[in-house]
Amino acid sequence: MSAKRSLLLGAATNWAAFAATLVVSFFLAPYLIQNLGDARYGVWCVVESILAYFTLFDLGIAACLVRFVAKFHATNERTELNKLVSACLVIFAIAAVGVLLLGSALVPFVAPGLERKLGEPGDIAPFMFLMLANLAVTLPLSVFPTMLDGLQRYAIKSAVRLVFLVIRVSGIVYVIETTPGLWSLAVVFTITNLLEHAVMALLAFHFLPGLHLSRRIVDRETLHRVKGYSVDAFLAMLAGRVTVQTGAIVVGGFLTVAAAAHYAIAARLVELAKNLLRSATTTLTPAISEREARGDFDGVRSVLLDGTRWVLYLVLPIHLGMLFFGKPFLTRWIGGSEYAAFCFPAVAILSATLTIGVAQSVASRILYGMGKLRLFSRLALMEAAVNLGLSLLLVGPYGLEGVAIAVAVPNVLFCLFVIGYACFVLEVSTARYLLTSWLKPVLAACVPAMVWWFVTPADATWLGIAVGIVTGLIPFAVVVAGIELLPRVAAARRGVREAEHPEPGCRTVDAAV
C-alpha cells in the first residue's frame, strides 16, 4: 500500500505540474498569435519543430538514467550509481558541443528561407542561435532533474517547475508588452531555463549526499551499460520526434507558414491532451525498474492493467469532448471561426491517436522500465518512416488533412503493437487485458457520448462550452464511481461485519488459541 501511495503521489504531482503548463499554453497561444501575428507565430512553430530534432542529442541517456538510478538506488549500489551519472554527464557534455557545431552550420541555411516566407527582415537567425545555445547548455544540466525522476522525487521537482513556470510566463508577458519579438522571447526562455536546472542540481545533491561526479571514475563497463540501453531509447526518441514534429515542417515547406500555424494548433491541441496524461504515466518507469529489481512481476502486471484502466477513464471523455466540442472550442480559444474551420478537420483526424496513444503510454513505460526496447524502437522507426513518406505523398493533394492522416494511421497501428508486446512480455492474455483494462472505461464513456450527442453543437462561448461539457461529465463521474467505488465500499462493509460477528467455527478456533 505504501508503494501504491508513493506511485499515486508521483503521478499526481507530475500531472499537476504539466496541467499547469497546459493551462499556460492554452492562454498563451492566442496571446502570442495576436501580438506576433499569424506569419511570425508560424515561423515560431516551424523553428520550434526544427529545434525539437536537436533534442535527439539526448541520445536516450535520460531514459537510461531514470532506469538505472531507480535500480541502483533500490539495491543500494552507490558506487555504480556514481559511475553511471558521471558517464552520462560526460556524454552529455560531448553532445552539447555537437549541438553547437551542427546548429551553427544549419542556421545560415534555414533562417534566410524563413525570412523570405515571413516577407520581412527579422530576428530569426539570432533567435535560433540563442535557442541552440540554450539547448546545448541544458543537455548536461538535464542529468539532475532526470536523477530526481529516478529517485521518484516528483513532488519537489514539480514544485520547482511550477515556480519557474510563473517566472517564465511573467517574463514572456513583460517582453511582449514592451519589446515584442522572437529574440526577446528566446532571452526569457534561456534565463529561466538555466536557473531552473541549477535549482534541480542542488536538489539532486541534497537527496543523494554521497553523490560523487568525476570523469575519472567512468569505466568501460559503465559506458557499455549506458550504450546498451541508450541506443534503443535513442532510436525510439528519434522516431517520436519524426512522428510529432514532421507534420508542421512538411506543411510549412510545401504550403505556407500560415498553414503551418493552422496545423501546429491542431497537432498541439491533441498532443497537449496526450501529454497531460502521459505526464502521469512517465512516473511509472522508475517504479517498474524498482519492482523488477526486487522480482515483483505481479506488481508490474498490476501496474499495466490497473494503470491502463485509470488512464482510460481520464482520456475517453477528453477524446469524445474534443470531437463534440472541438469546433466551438477552437473558435473561442483562437478567436475566430476561420481558424476553427482550418484546424478542426485535422484535430478530428489526429484525435484518432489519442485514446490508443495514452493506453500505449502505460505499456511503453513497462518496456522502458524493464529494458525491453529493442523491438519497440525498431517498430517506432518503421512508424516514423511511413509517417514521413505518407506526409510527403498526401500534403499536395489533401493539404492539412492529408498530413493528419499520414500521422494518425501509422501511429494507431504502432500503439496496438506496443500494447500487444507488453502483454506478451508480462504473459498477460489479450482477453484479460481487454476485460480488466478496457471494458469498464468504454462502457462508462458511452454515457457522456449519448448526452453530448444531444447537447452539441454548443455556442462558441466559454459558458456554453462549459455547460455542455459538464452536462456529460457529471453522469460519467457517477457511473465511474458506481463501477469502481461501490464494490470496494461493499467489500469493506462485509469485512467489518465479519470482524464484529465472526462465524461460529472462527470463535471456536479463537477460543482454542
C-alpha positions as CSV (number, residue, x, y, z in Angstrom):
1,M,0.0,0.0,0.0
2,S,2.9,2.4,0.8
3,A,4.3,1.7,-2.7
4,K,1.0,2.3,-4.3
5,R,0.5,5.6,-2.4
6,S,4.0,6.7,-3.5
7,L,3.3,5.8,-7.1
8,L,0.0,7.7,-6.9
9,L,1.6,10.8,-5.3
10,G,4.3,10.9,-8.0
11,A,1.8,10.6,-10.8
12,A,-0.5,13.2,-9.3
13,T,2.2,15.8,-8.7
14,N,3.8,15.3,-12.1
15,W,0.4,15.6,-13.7
16,A,-0.3,18.8,-11.7
17,A,2.8,20.4,-12.9
18,F,2.1,19.5,-16.5
19,A,-1.5,20.5,-16.2
20,A,-0.4,24.0,-15.1
21,T,1.9,24.1,-18.1
22,L,-1.1,23.1,-20.3
23,V,-3.2,25.9,-18.8
24,V,-0.5,28.4,-19.6
25,S,-0.1,27.1,-23.1
26,F,-3.9,27.3,-23.6
27,F,-3.9,31.0,-22.8
28,L,-0.5,31.8,-24.2
29,A,-1.1,30.5,-27.8
30,P,-3.8,33.0,-28.8
31,Y,-2.0,35.8,-26.9
32,L,1.2,35.2,-29.0
33,I,-0.8,34.9,-32.2
34,Q,-2.5,38.2,-31.6
35,N,0.8,40.0,-30.7
36,L,3.2,38.3,-33.1
37,G,0.8,37.8,-36.0
38,D,0.0,34.6,-37.9
39,A,3.1,34.6,-40.0
40,R,5.6,35.3,-37.2
41,Y,3.9,32.8,-35.0
42,G,4.1,30.3,-37.9
43,V,7.8,30.9,-38.0
44,W,8.0,30.3,-34.3
45,C,6.2,26.9,-34.8
46,V,8.5,25.9,-37.6
47,V,11.7,26.8,-35.7
48,E,10.3,25.1,-32.6
49,S,9.8,21.9,-34.7
50,I,13.3,22.1,-36.1
51,L,14.9,22.7,-32.8
52,A,13.0,19.7,-31.4
53,Y,15.2,17.5,-33.5
54,F,18.3,18.8,-31.7
55,T,16.9,17.3,-28.5
56,L,17.8,14.0,-30.1
57,F,21.3,14.7,-28.8
58,D,19.9,13.4,-25.6
59,L,20.9,10.1,-27.3
60,G,18.5,8.2,-25.0
61,I,20.7,8.9,-22.0
62,A,17.8,10.4,-19.9
63,A,15.8,7.2,-20.2
64,C,18.9,5.2,-19.2
65,L,19.4,7.4,-16.2
66,V,15.9,7.0,-14.9
67,R,16.0,3.2,-15.1
68,F,19.4,2.7,-13.6
69,V,19.2,5.4,-10.9
70,A,16.0,3.8,-9.7
71,K,17.6,0.3,-9.9
72,F,20.9,1.2,-8.1
73,H,19.1,3.3,-5.5
74,A,16.7,0.4,-4.7
75,T,19.7,-2.1,-4.4
76,N,21.9,0.5,-2.6
77,E,24.7,0.2,-5.2
78,R,26.0,3.8,-4.6
79,T,29.4,3.3,-6.4
80,E,27.7,2.0,-9.6
81,L,25.2,4.9,-9.4
82,N,28.1,7.5,-9.2
83,K,29.8,5.8,-12.2
84,L,26.6,5.9,-14.2
85,V,25.8,9.5,-13.6
86,S,29.4,10.6,-14.3
87,A,29.4,8.7,-17.6
88,C,26.1,10.3,-18.6
89,L,27.4,13.7,-17.7
90,V,30.5,13.2,-19.9
91,I,28.4,12.0,-22.8
92,F,26.0,15.0,-22.5
93,A,28.9,17.4,-22.5
94,I,30.2,16.0,-25.8
95,A,26.7,16.1,-27.2
96,A,26.4,19.8,-26.3
97,V,29.4,20.5,-28.5
98,G,27.7,18.6,-31.3
99,V,24.6,20.7,-30.9
100,L,26.5,23.9,-31.3
101,L,28.5,22.7,-34.3
102,L,25.6,21.3,-36.2
103,G,23.3,24.2,-35.3
104,S,25.9,26.8,-36.4
105,A,26.1,25.1,-39.8
106,L,22.3,24.8,-40.2
107,V,21.0,28.2,-39.1
108,P,22.6,30.2,-42.0
109,F,20.7,28.0,-44.5
110,V,17.3,27.9,-42.6
111,A,16.9,31.4,-41.3
112,P,17.0,33.3,-44.7
113,G,14.3,31.0,-46.1
114,L,12.0,31.6,-43.2
115,E,12.6,35.4,-43.5
116,R,11.6,35.2,-47.2
117,K,8.4,33.4,-46.2
118,L,7.8,36.0,-43.5
119,G,8.1,38.7,-46.1
120,E,10.2,41.0,-43.9
121,P,13.6,41.0,-42.3
122,G,13.6,39.8,-38.7
123,D,15.5,38.4,-35.8
124,I,15.1,34.8,-36.8
125,A,18.9,34.0,-37.0
126,P,19.8,35.4,-33.6
127,F,16.7,33.8,-32.1
128,M,17.7,30.4,-33.5
129,F,21.3,30.8,-32.3
130,L,20.3,31.7,-28.8
131,M,17.8,28.8,-28.5
132,L,20.5,26.4,-29.8
133,A,22.9,27.7,-27.1
134,N,20.2,27.3,-24.5
135,L,19.7,23.7,-25.6
136,A,23.4,22.9,-25.6
137,V,23.8,24.1,-22.0
138,T,20.7,22.3,-20.9
139,L,21.9,18.9,-22.1
140,P,24.5,18.3,-19.4
141,L,22.3,20.1,-16.8
142,S,19.4,17.7,-17.6
143,V,21.2,15.0,-15.7
144,F,19.9,16.5,-12.4
145,P,16.1,16.6,-13.0
146,T,16.4,13.2,-14.6
147,M,18.1,11.9,-11.4
148,L,15.1,13.3,-9.4
149,D,12.8,11.2,-11.7
150,G,14.9,8.1,-10.9
151,L,14.6,8.8,-7.2
152,Q,10.8,9.3,-7.7
153,R,11.1,12.8,-6.1
154,Y,8.3,14.1,-8.3
155,A,6.7,16.3,-5.7
156,I,9.7,18.6,-5.1
157,K,10.6,18.6,-8.8
158,S,7.0,19.6,-9.7
159,A,7.1,22.4,-7.2
160,V,10.3,23.8,-8.7
161,R,8.8,23.6,-12.2
162,L,5.7,25.5,-11.1
163,V,7.7,28.3,-9.5
164,F,9.7,28.8,-12.7
165,L,6.6,28.5,-14.9
166,V,5.2,31.5,-13.1
167,I,8.5,33.4,-13.6
168,R,8.7,32.4,-17.3
169,V,5.2,33.5,-18.1
170,S,5.7,36.8,-16.3
171,G,8.8,37.4,-18.4
172,I,7.0,36.5,-21.6
173,V,4.2,38.9,-20.9
174,Y,6.6,41.6,-20.0
175,V,8.7,41.4,-23.2
176,I,5.6,41.0,-25.4
177,E,4.1,44.2,-24.0
178,T,7.4,46.2,-24.1
179,T,9.7,44.8,-26.8
180,P,7.8,42.0,-28.7
181,G,9.9,39.7,-30.9
182,L,11.4,36.3,-31.2
183,W,14.7,37.4,-29.8
184,S,13.3,38.8,-26.6
185,L,11.2,35.6,-26.1
186,A,14.4,33.5,-26.5
187,V,16.1,35.5,-23.8
188,V,13.3,34.8,-21.3
189,F,13.3,31.1,-22.1
190,T,17.1,30.9,-21.8
191,I,17.4,32.7,-18.4
192,T,14.6,30.9,-16.7
193,N,15.7,27.5,-18.1
194,L,19.2,27.8,-16.7
195,L,18.0,29.0,-13.3
196,E,15.5,26.1,-13.1
197,H,18.2,23.5,-13.9
198,A,20.6,25.0,-11.3
199,V,18.0,24.5,-8.6
200,M,17.4,20.9,-9.8
201,A,21.2,20.3,-9.4
202,L,21.1,21.5,-5.8
203,L,18.2,19.2,-5.1
204,A,19.9,16.1,-6.6
205,F,23.0,16.6,-4.4
206,H,20.7,17.1,-1.4
207,F,18.8,13.8,-1.9
208,L,22.0,11.9,-2.7
209,P,24.5,13.1,-0.1
210,G,27.1,10.6,-1.3
211,L,26.8,11.6,-5.0
212,H,30.3,12.0,-6.5
213,L,30.7,13.1,-10.1
214,S,34.1,12.7,-11.9
215,R,35.3,11.8,-15.3
216,R,38.0,9.6,-13.7
217,I,35.6,7.1,-12.2
218,V,34.0,6.4,-15.6
219,D,35.0,2.9,-16.8
220,R,34.4,0.8,-19.9
221,E,31.8,-1.4,-18.2
222,T,29.7,1.6,-17.3
223,L,29.9,3.0,-20.8
224,H,28.8,-0.3,-22.2
225,R,25.8,-0.4,-19.9
226,V,24.8,3.1,-20.9
227,K,25.2,2.2,-24.6
228,G,23.2,-1.0,-24.4
229,Y,20.1,0.8,-23.1
230,S,20.5,4.2,-24.6
231,V,20.9,3.2,-28.3
232,D,17.4,1.6,-28.2
233,A,16.0,4.6,-26.3
234,F,17.6,7.0,-28.7
235,L,16.0,5.2,-31.7
236,A,12.6,5.3,-30.1
237,M,13.1,9.0,-29.3
238,L,14.2,9.7,-32.9
239,A,11.0,8.0,-34.2
240,G,8.9,10.1,-31.8
241,R,10.4,13.3,-33.0
242,V,9.6,12.5,-36.6
243,T,6.1,11.4,-35.7
244,V,5.3,14.6,-33.7
245,Q,7.3,17.3,-35.4
246,T,7.5,16.4,-39.1
247,G,3.9,17.5,-39.8
248,A,4.5,21.2,-39.2
249,I,7.7,21.2,-41.1
250,V,6.2,19.4,-44.2
251,V,3.2,21.8,-44.1
252,G,5.5,24.9,-43.7
253,G,7.8,23.7,-46.5
254,F,5.1,22.7,-49.1
255,L,2.3,25.1,-48.2
256,T,2.6,28.4,-46.3
257,V,3.8,29.4,-42.8
258,A,0.3,30.4,-42.0
259,A,-0.9,26.9,-42.9
260,A,1.9,25.6,-40.6
261,A,0.4,27.6,-37.8
262,H,-3.0,26.1,-38.5
263,Y,-1.6,22.5,-38.5
264,A,0.5,23.3,-35.4
265,I,-2.6,24.4,-33.5
266,A,-4.4,21.2,-34.4
267,A,-1.5,19.0,-33.6
268,R,-0.7,20.8,-30.4
269,L,-4.2,20.5,-29.1
270,V,-4.1,16.7,-29.5
271,E,-0.6,16.4,-28.2
272,L,-1.3,18.5,-25.2
273,A,-4.2,16.2,-24.3
274,K,-1.9,13.2,-24.7
275,N,0.9,14.7,-22.7
276,L,-1.5,15.7,-20.0
277,L,-2.0,12.1,-19.2
278,R,1.5,10.9,-20.3
279,S,2.9,13.2,-17.6
280,A,1.3,10.8,-15.1
281,T,2.4,7.6,-16.9
282,T,6.0,8.6,-17.2
283,T,6.3,8.3,-13.5
284,L,5.8,4.5,-13.9
285,T,9.3,3.9,-15.3
286,P,11.3,4.1,-12.1
287,A,8.6,2.2,-10.2
288,I,8.7,-0.6,-12.8
289,S,12.5,-0.8,-12.6
290,E,12.4,-0.9,-8.8
291,R,9.8,-3.7,-8.9
292,E,11.8,-5.7,-11.5
293,A,15.0,-5.3,-9.4
294,R,13.1,-6.9,-6.5
295,G,11.5,-9.6,-8.6
296,D,7.9,-8.3,-8.1
297,F,6.5,-9.2,-11.5
298,D,2.9,-9.5,-10.2
299,G,3.3,-5.8,-9.2
300,V,4.4,-5.0,-12.7
301,R,1.4,-6.7,-14.2
302,S,-0.8,-4.8,-11.8
303,V,0.7,-1.5,-13.0
304,L,-0.1,-2.4,-16.6
305,L,-3.7,-3.5,-16.0
306,D,-4.8,-1.0,-13.3
307,G,-2.8,1.9,-14.8
308,T,-4.3,1.4,-18.2
309,R,-7.9,1.3,-16.8
310,W,-7.5,4.5,-14.9
311,V,-5.9,6.5,-17.7
312,L,-8.7,5.3,-20.0
313,Y,-11.2,6.7,-17.5
314,L,-9.5,10.0,-18.0
315,V,-8.7,10.1,-21.7
316,L,-12.0,8.7,-23.1
317,P,-14.2,11.8,-22.1
318,I,-11.4,14.1,-23.3
319,H,-11.3,12.3,-26.7
320,L,-15.1,12.5,-27.0
321,G,-15.2,16.1,-25.9
322,M,-12.7,17.0,-28.5
323,L,-14.9,15.6,-31.2
324,F,-18.1,17.1,-29.9
325,F,-16.8,20.5,-28.7
326,G,-13.7,20.9,-30.8
327,K,-15.0,23.4,-33.3
328,P,-16.7,25.8,-30.9
329,F,-13.6,25.4,-28.6
330,L,-11.2,26.4,-31.4
331,T,-13.5,29.3,-32.4
332,R,-13.4,30.7,-28.8
333,W,-9.8,29.8,-28.0
334,I,-8.1,31.2,-31.0
335,G,-10.6,33.9,-31.6
336,G,-12.4,33.3,-34.8
337,S,-14.5,30.8,-36.8
338,E,-11.9,30.9,-39.6
339,Y,-9.2,29.3,-37.5
340,A,-11.7,26.6,-36.4
341,A,-12.6,25.9,-40.0
342,F,-9.0,25.4,-40.9
343,C,-8.0,23.5,-37.8
344,F,-10.9,21.2,-36.8
345,P,-10.7,18.6,-39.6
346,A,-7.1,18.0,-38.7
347,V,-8.0,17.9,-35.0
348,A,-10.7,15.3,-35.7
349,I,-8.3,13.1,-37.6
350,L,-5.4,13.4,-35.2
351,S,-7.6,12.6,-32.2
352,A,-7.9,9.1,-33.5
353,T,-4.4,8.6,-31.9
354,L,-5.5,10.0,-28.5
355,T,-7.1,7.1,-26.6
356,I,-5.0,4.4,-28.0
357,G,-1.9,6.5,-27.6
358,V,-2.5,7.1,-23.9
359,A,-3.2,3.4,-23.3
360,Q,0.0,2.7,-25.2
361,S,2.0,5.0,-23.0
362,V,1.4,2.8,-20.0
363,A,2.5,-0.3,-22.0
364,S,5.6,1.6,-23.2
365,R,6.6,2.5,-19.6
366,I,6.6,-1.2,-18.8
367,L,9.0,-1.8,-21.7
368,Y,11.2,1.2,-20.6
369,G,11.3,0.1,-17.0
370,M,12.2,-3.5,-17.8
371,G,14.7,-2.5,-20.6
372,K,12.7,-4.3,-23.3
373,L,13.3,-1.6,-26.0
374,R,15.0,-3.3,-29.0
375,L,11.9,-4.4,-30.9
376,F,9.9,-1.4,-29.6
377,S,12.5,1.1,-31.0
378,R,12.7,-0.7,-34.4
379,L,9.0,-0.6,-34.9
380,A,8.9,3.0,-33.8
381,L,11.4,3.8,-36.6
382,M,9.3,2.0,-39.1
383,E,6.2,4.0,-38.0
384,A,8.2,7.3,-38.4
385,A,9.4,6.3,-41.9
386,V,5.8,5.5,-43.0
387,N,4.6,8.8,-41.4
388,L,7.2,10.9,-43.3
389,G,6.6,9.1,-46.6
390,L,2.8,9.4,-46.4
391,S,3.1,13.1,-45.4
392,L,5.1,13.9,-48.4
393,L,2.7,12.0,-50.6
394,L,-0.5,13.4,-49.2
395,V,0.4,17.1,-48.4
396,G,0.0,18.1,-52.1
397,P,-3.4,16.7,-52.9
398,Y,-5.0,16.9,-49.5
399,G,-3.2,19.6,-47.6
400,L,-3.5,19.7,-43.8
401,E,-6.0,16.8,-43.7
402,G,-3.6,14.6,-45.8
403,V,-0.7,15.2,-43.3
404,A,-3.0,14.5,-40.4
405,I,-4.0,11.1,-42.0
406,A,-0.3,10.4,-42.6
407,V,0.4,10.9,-38.9
408,A,-2.6,9.1,-37.5
409,V,-2.8,5.8,-39.4
410,P,0.8,4.6,-38.7
411,N,0.6,5.8,-35.1
412,V,-2.6,3.8,-34.3
413,L,-1.0,0.6,-35.7
414,F,2.2,1.1,-33.7
415,C,0.2,1.7,-30.5
416,L,-1.6,-1.6,-31.0
417,F,1.7,-3.4,-31.4
418,V,3.2,-1.9,-28.3
419,I,0.3,-2.9,-26.2
420,G,0.4,-6.4,-27.5
421,Y,4.1,-6.7,-27.0
422,A,3.9,-5.5,-23.4
423,C,1.2,-8.1,-22.7
424,F,3.4,-10.8,-24.3
425,V,6.4,-9.8,-22.1
426,L,4.3,-10.0,-18.9
427,E,2.4,-13.1,-20.0
428,V,-1.0,-11.3,-19.9
429,S,-3.6,-12.6,-22.3
430,T,-5.4,-10.4,-24.7
431,A,-8.8,-11.3,-23.1
432,R,-7.5,-10.5,-19.6
433,Y,-6.1,-7.1,-20.8
434,L,-9.3,-6.1,-22.6
435,L,-11.6,-7.2,-19.8
436,T,-9.6,-5.8,-16.9
437,S,-8.4,-2.5,-18.5
438,W,-10.8,-1.5,-21.3
439,L,-14.3,-2.9,-20.7
440,K,-15.3,-0.7,-17.8
441,P,-14.0,2.6,-19.1
442,V,-15.5,2.0,-22.6
443,L,-18.9,1.2,-21.0
444,A,-18.7,4.3,-18.8
445,A,-17.7,6.5,-21.8
446,C,-21.0,5.6,-23.6
447,V,-22.8,7.8,-21.1
448,P,-21.2,11.2,-22.0
449,A,-21.2,10.2,-25.7
450,M,-25.0,9.8,-25.6
451,V,-25.5,13.0,-23.6
452,W,-23.2,15.1,-25.9
453,W,-24.9,13.8,-29.0
454,F,-28.0,15.8,-28.0
455,V,-26.4,18.9,-26.4
456,T,-23.9,19.8,-29.1
457,P,-23.0,21.8,-31.0
458,A,-22.5,24.3,-28.2
459,D,-22.4,28.1,-28.7
460,A,-18.9,29.4,-29.2
461,T,-18.8,30.9,-25.7
462,W,-16.9,29.7,-22.7
463,L,-20.2,29.4,-20.7
464,G,-21.9,27.4,-23.5
465,I,-19.0,25.1,-23.9
466,A,-18.5,24.6,-20.1
467,V,-22.2,23.8,-19.6
468,G,-22.2,21.3,-22.4
469,I,-19.2,19.5,-21.2
470,V,-20.3,19.4,-17.6
471,T,-23.7,18.0,-18.7
472,G,-21.9,14.9,-19.9
473,L,-19.2,14.7,-17.3
474,I,-21.5,14.6,-14.2
475,P,-23.3,11.4,-15.2
476,F,-19.9,9.9,-16.3
477,A,-18.4,10.6,-12.9
478,V,-21.4,9.0,-11.2
479,V,-21.1,5.9,-13.4
480,V,-17.3,5.6,-12.8
481,A,-17.9,5.9,-9.0
482,G,-20.5,3.2,-9.2
483,I,-18.2,0.9,-11.1
484,E,-15.1,1.4,-9.1
485,L,-16.0,2.6,-5.6
486,L,-19.3,0.8,-4.7
487,P,-17.8,-2.7,-4.9
488,R,-14.9,-1.6,-2.6
489,V,-17.3,0.0,-0.1
490,A,-19.4,-3.1,-0.1
491,A,-16.3,-5.3,0.4
492,A,-15.1,-3.1,3.3
493,R,-18.5,-3.3,5.0
494,R,-18.5,-7.1,4.7
495,G,-15.1,-7.1,6.3
496,V,-16.3,-5.0,9.2
497,R,-19.4,-7.2,9.7
498,E,-17.3,-10.4,9.6
499,A,-14.9,-8.9,12.2
500,E,-17.7,-7.9,14.5
501,H,-19.7,-11.1,14.0
502,P,-17.3,-14.0,13.2
503,E,-18.6,-17.4,12.2
504,P,-19.1,-20.0,15.0
505,G,-16.2,-22.0,13.7
506,C,-13.9,-19.0,13.9
507,R,-14.9,-18.3,17.5
508,T,-14.0,-21.9,18.4
509,V,-10.6,-21.6,16.8
510,D,-10.0,-18.2,18.5
511,A,-11.0,-19.7,21.9
512,A,-8.7,-22.7,21.4
513,V,-5.8,-20.4,20.5
